[in-house]
Amino acid sequence: MSSVRIHRPKYALAGMLRKPGGLTVAHAVERAGANLDGLQAEAWPQLDEGLGQVEAIYSRYGQVFDDALLAEHYEAAVRLIGLPSLCGLDALENAAHSLCDLLDRLRTTGKLDRDGVGVHIQALRLLRNLPAESGEVAEPVLDGLRRVRERHAILSTG
Amino acid sequence: MALEPTSRGRFNLEKASILMLEANGMGMDILVQIVTGLGAKSLYRCNTVEDAQEVVRHNNVDLIIADALSPAGEGYEFVSWLRTQGGEPNSFAPVVVTAAHTPVSMVQKARDCGAHYIVKKPLTPIVMLERILWIARESRPFIECDAYVGPDRRHKNEGPPDGKPRRRDDLPPEVGLAQEPNMSQDQVDGLFAARKVSL
């Protein structure tokens, strides 16, 4: 039988956080948020470039399952994550997550759903071009993506 | 309980050395803007696992924020390396892993790498701060065995996995019959209320 050591290390971080001075939570969160706003100008072109890559990879889809192509597509989709919300496009962020989920499920199950991926690609473009406060328009689009994902739900065997 | 973004509670990250592992340029920028906004000043920025290992070998770090890095999860492997070969005290350092997406195939690896928390992107200042404060306040035991090194993964008090006790201090899932009569309300009150006694 292997041995197990259980102990409680002391984190220096805990003491540091309690040192006098520092910031209030409200002030710190506001400062960090303002810092992130400063990245927006840089994020927009990266977002558009990333969307272009995702679309370009989709255009190479054939009629049969291609794991290497899906892997490349998945990596491109993952690179989008974080950029839309930095630009205030939360619905686009959700759609990017949805595409990542779908591509991962397709790779895991070895299936190709060209139409399902295509719907995601169109939704990404649509949500990119919607104003940030278009929640009512975005909601049914995201609901449609959820239904596409559910077709490929992976059932737990546990 | 979730941390309120409007809280007037204070914390101080000025003296903390924070190692950040993130290969994506914008990802690193986001992380840097968040932690500097939260007041951190001493940052190690690493783009590769090798860079991060070098920092760990030669410096004491108080907090590590490591990205999963790729679908293959090199970031998780860095955390496993830190726990087993990072050398004390860094091997016990608090670790937050960030991930753009945690694919089904990687869930187990993410859970078992030895991180304290895994934060899904997009990162927000309030969530990052909340996890840092959780780590600092929690008293989760650290487990070292052949199969796993890291903070106890069973920290939610949901009982043993599958309801089967496996540790010496796990209680059986069945609750037995009471061995003594219930205490009266007076007896319970007596345990809590301060009373004057004459000696």
HADDOCK unambig.tbl for C-alpha pairs under 7 A between the chains (distance, minus, plus):
assign (segid A and resid 2 and name CA) (segid B and resid 146 and name CA) 6.65 0.50 0.50
assign (segid A and resid 3 and name CA) (segid B and resid 145 and name CA) 6.15 0.50 0.50
assign (segid A and resid 4 and name CA) (segid B and resid 143 and name CA) 6.99 0.50 0.50
assign (segid A and resid 4 and name CA) (segid B and resid 144 and name CA) 5.66 0.50 0.50
assign (segid A and resid 4 and name CA) (segid B and resid 145 and name CA) 4.66 0.50 0.50
assign (segid A and resid 5 and name CA) (segid B and resid 143 and name CA) 5.90 0.50 0.50
assign (segid A and resid 5 and name CA) (segid B and resid 144 and name CA) 4.97 0.50 0.50
assign (segid A and resid 5 and name CA) (segid B and resid 145 and name CA) 6.47 0.50 0.50
assign (segid A and resid 6 and name CA) (segid B and resid 141 and name CA) 6.28 0.50 0.50
assign (segid A and resid 6 and name CA) (segid B and resid 142 and name CA) 5.57 0.50 0.50
assign (segid A and resid 6 and name CA) (segid B and resid 143 and name CA) 4.81 0.50 0.50
assign (segid A and resid 6 and name CA) (segid B and resid 144 and name CA) 6.40 0.50 0.50
assign (segid A and resid 7 and name CA) (segid B and resid 141 and name CA) 5.52 0.50 0.50
assign (segid A and resid 7 and name CA) (segid B and resid 142 and name CA) 5.27 0.50 0.50
assign (segid A and resid 7 and name CA) (segid B and resid 143 and name CA) 6.87 0.50 0.50
assign (segid A and resid 8 and name CA) (segid B and resid 139 and name CA) 6.93 0.50 0.50
assign (segid A and resid 8 and name CA) (segid B and resid 140 and name CA) 6.93 0.50 0.50
assign (segid A and resid 8 and name CA) (segid B and resid 141 and name CA) 4.84 0.50 0.50
assign (segid A and resid 8 and name CA) (segid B and resid 142 and name CA) 5.66 0.50 0.50
assign (segid A and resid 9 and name CA) (segid B and resid 92 and name CA) 6.77 0.50 0.50
assign (segid A and resid 11 and name CA) (segid B and resid 136 and name CA) 6.76 0.50 0.50
assign (segid A and resid 12 and name CA) (segid B and resid 62 and name CA) 6.40 0.50 0.50
assign (segid A and resid 13 and name CA) (segid B and resid 16 and name CA) 6.52 0.50 0.50
assign (segid A and resid 13 and name CA) (segid B and resid 62 and name CA) 5.58 0.50 0.50
assign (segid A and resid 13 and name CA) (segid B and resid 136 and name CA) 6.20 0.50 0.50
assign (segid A and resid 14 and name CA) (segid B and resid 136 and name CA) 4.46 0.50 0.50
assign (segid A and resid 14 and name CA) (segid B and resid 137 and name CA) 6.62 0.50 0.50
assign (segid A and resid 16 and name CA) (segid B and resid 12 and name CA) 6.37 0.50 0.50
assign (segid A and resid 16 and name CA) (segid B and resid 13 and name CA) 6.64 0.50 0.50
assign (segid A and resid 16 and name CA) (segid B and resid 15 and name CA) 6.45 0.50 0.50
assign (segid A and resid 16 and name CA) (segid B and resid 16 and name CA) 6.71 0.50 0.50
assign (segid A and resid 17 and name CA) (segid B and resid 11 and name CA) 4.97 0.50 0.50
assign (segid A and resid 17 and name CA) (segid B and resid 12 and name CA) 4.36 0.50 0.50
assign (segid A and resid 17 and name CA) (segid B and resid 13 and name CA) 5.66 0.50 0.50
assign (segid A and resid 18 and name CA) (segid B and resid 11 and name CA) 5.87 0.50 0.50
assign (segid A and resid 18 and name CA) (segid B and resid 12 and name CA) 6.24 0.50 0.50
assign (segid A and resid 19 and name CA) (segid B and resid 12 and name CA) 6.00 0.50 0.50
assign (segid A and resid 21 and name CA) (segid B and resid 12 and name CA) 6.42 0.50 0.50
assign (segid A and resid 22 and name CA) (segid B and resid 10 and name CA) 6.48 0.50 0.50
assign (segid A and resid 22 and name CA) (segid B and resid 11 and name CA) 5.47 0.50 0.50
assign (segid A and resid 22 and name CA) (segid B and resid 12 and name CA) 3.99 0.50 0.50
assign (segid A and resid 22 and name CA) (segid B and resid 13 and name CA) 6.78 0.50 0.50
assign (segid A and resid 22 and name CA) (segid B and resid 14 and name CA) 6.91 0.50 0.50
assign (segid A and resid 22 and name CA) (segid B and resid 39 and name CA) 7.00 0.50 0.50
assign (segid A and resid 23 and name CA) (segid B and resid 10 and name CA) 5.38 0.50 0.50
assign (segid A and resid 23 and name CA) (segid B and resid 11 and name CA) 5.80 0.50 0.50
assign (segid A and resid 23 and name CA) (segid B and resid 12 and name CA) 6.28 0.50 0.50
assign (segid A and resid 24 and name CA) (segid B and resid 8 and name CA) 5.12 0.50 0.50
assign (segid A and resid 24 and name CA) (segid B and resid 9 and name CA) 5.30 0.50 0.50
assign (segid A and resid 24 and name CA) (segid B and resid 10 and name CA) 4.21 0.50 0.50
assign (segid A and resid 24 and name CA) (segid B and resid 11 and name CA) 6.47 0.50 0.50
assign (segid A and resid 25 and name CA) (segid B and resid 5 and name CA) 6.32 0.50 0.50
assign (segid A and resid 25 and name CA) (segid B and resid 6 and name CA) 6.70 0.50 0.50
assign (segid A and resid 25 and name CA) (segid B and resid 7 and name CA) 5.42 0.50 0.50
assign (segid A and resid 25 and name CA) (segid B and resid 8 and name CA) 5.90 0.50 0.50
assign (segid A and resid 25 and name CA) (segid B and resid 9 and name CA) 5.83 0.50 0.50
assign (segid A and resid 25 and name CA) (segid B and resid 10 and name CA) 6.07 0.50 0.50
assign (segid A and resid 26 and name CA) (segid B and resid 5 and name CA) 5.32 0.50 0.50
assign (segid A and resid 26 and name CA) (segid B and resid 6 and name CA) 4.47 0.50 0.50
assign (segid A and resid 26 and name CA) (segid B and resid 7 and name CA) 5.40 0.50 0.50
assign (segid A and resid 26 and name CA) (segid B and resid 8 and name CA) 6.12 0.50 0.50
assign (segid A and resid 28 and name CA) (segid B and resid 37 and name CA) 5.79 0.50 0.50
assign (segid A and resid 28 and name CA) (segid B and resid 38 and name CA) 4.71 0.50 0.50
assign (segid A and resid 28 and name CA) (segid B and resid 39 and name CA) 6.94 0.50 0.50
assign (segid A and resid 29 and name CA) (segid B and resid 5 and name CA) 6.53 0.50 0.50
assign (segid A and resid 29 and name CA) (segid B and resid 38 and name CA) 6.61 0.50 0.50
assign (segid A and resid 29 and name CA) (segid B and resid 125 and name CA) 5.63 0.50 0.50
assign (segid A and resid 29 and name CA) (segid B and resid 126 and name CA) 6.05 0.50 0.50
assign (segid A and resid 31 and name CA) (segid B and resid 37 and name CA) 4.96 0.50 0.50
assign (segid A and resid 32 and name CA) (segid B and resid 33 and name CA) 6.11 0.50 0.50
assign (segid A and resid 32 and name CA) (segid B and resid 34 and name CA) 4.79 0.50 0.50
assign (segid A and resid 32 and name CA) (segid B and resid 37 and name CA) 3.84 0.50 0.50
assign (segid A and resid 32 and name CA) (segid B and resid 38 and name CA) 6.10 0.50 0.50
assign (segid A and resid 32 and name CA) (segid B and resid 125 and name CA) 6.04 0.50 0.50
assign (segid A and resid 33 and name CA) (segid B and resid 125 and name CA) 6.74 0.50 0.50
assign (segid A and resid 35 and name CA) (segid B and resid 33 and name CA) 5.36 0.50 0.50
assign (segid A and resid 35 and name CA) (segid B and resid 37 and name CA) 6.64 0.50 0.50
assign (segid A and resid 36 and name CA) (segid B and resid 30 and name CA) 6.45 0.50 0.50
assign (segid A and resid 36 and name CA) (segid B and resid 33 and name CA) 6.05 0.50 0.50
assign (segid A and resid 78 and name CA) (segid B and resid 100 and name CA) 6.11 0.50 0.50
assign (segid A and resid 78 and name CA) (segid B and resid 101 and name CA) 6.64 0.50 0.50
assign (segid A and resid 81 and name CA) (segid B and resid 100 and name CA) 5.79 0.50 0.50
assign (segid A and resid 81 and name CA) (segid B and resid 121 and name CA) 6.71 0.50 0.50
assign (segid A and resid 81 and name CA) (segid B and resid 122 and name CA) 6.47 0.50 0.50
assign (segid A and resid 82 and name CA) (segid B and resid 121 and name CA) 5.97 0.50 0.50
assign (segid A and resid 82 and name CA) (segid B and resid 122 and name CA) 4.30 0.50 0.50
assign (segid A and resid 85 and name CA) (segid B and resid 122 and name CA) 6.85 0.50 0.50
assign (segid A and resid 104 and name CA) (segid B and resid 103 and name CA) 6.14 0.50 0.50
